[in-house]
Amino acid sequence: MKKEQKQVMIDDLSKRLDENNIIYIADISNLDAVATSSLRRQCFAKNIKA
């Protein structure tokens, strides 16, 4: 990844952090595809942004 691409990602993350007062971090590395898909659907239904 080029430095410019990294900076765009950092800027986007910084903007999201500034706009939101609650942030959740989840480790989904042990979820299978079905569980991951279910979690994503539930987040979408609750308007939780990734």
C-alpha positions, 0 to 999 in steps of 0.5 A: 500500500502506498503512503498516499493510500495509507493517509487516505485511510487514516484521514477517513478513520480520524473523521469517523472517530471525530463524528462518533462518541461510541466506538466498538471494536470486535475480534471476529477472527474466530467466527465462521462465515455464517456467524460473520454474515449474521453479525454483519446483517444484525449491525446493518439492521441497527445502522451500525457502521463498519 
